[in-house]
Amino acid sequence: MNWLDLIVLIPICWWGFKGFHHGLIYEVFAVLALILGFWVAKHFSFLLEEWLNIPLAEPIAFVIMFFLVLFLVHLAGKGMQKVVKIAIPEIVDHLLGLGFGICKVVLVVSILFLLFNKIDKKELLIKKETKEASVAYRYLEPIAPKILVWKDRFKDQQ
């Protein structure tokens, strides 16, 4: 275990804890809110932009639309969380939230490793020896490239 493993372990523990604390339903709706908020703001903020008719209307409309969608999806998530509490025990929701939180950070770290490898081809930021000695790097680095290959295969089938 080296400094790279410690840097990776901290967000894994933190996001795992947050996932456990919030539960699976909340965590899924939080990710959905970000994705949906960005998509809706990107495609429909022009409606609000025309109505605002002020300087900087475009970024202001985007931000307003983004946060409006975040708020609405958050409310839907809270409602869904109450419904799901009836169907499954709360501890199950929290344990699944722990797993989801860890999966999120593992994917983010793997994407960061992928970006670092593309940017730092001469291995100035993270030395080759550090990568080879790292337990986390060995297991997490190949995840994002495998998902990207899967995404491309799915895209080709459509």
C-alpha positions, 0 to 999 in steps of 0.5 A: 500500500502506498500514497496512491492507495491512501488517496483512493481509499479516502473517497471510497470510504467517504462515498461509501459512508455517504451511500450507507447514510442516505440509502440506495434510493436517495443515491440513485435519485441524486445521480439521476438528478444530476444527469437529468438536470444537465440534459434538461438544462442543455435542451430546454433552457432556451425557453427560460432564456427567451423569457428572461431577456436580460444580459447573461440570460443564457448561463442564468437560464441554464443554472435556473433550469438545472437547479429546478430539475435537481429540486424536482427529482430530489422531491421525487426521490424523497417520495420514492424513498418513503414508498420503498421503506414500506417494501424493504427493510431500511437496513437493506436500503442502506447497505445497497446505498453503501455498495452504490456509493462505492461503485460510484467512486470506483468508476470516478477513480477509474476514469481519473486514472484513464485521464491521467494515463492519457495526459501523463504519458511520460509518467511524471505525475504518477511514477510507473513504480508507484502504479505497480506498487499500488493495490488500488491502481491494479484493480481500478485502472482497467474498469473505465476502459472496459466500460467504454468498450462496452458502451461502444459495442452497445452504440454499434448495435443500435 
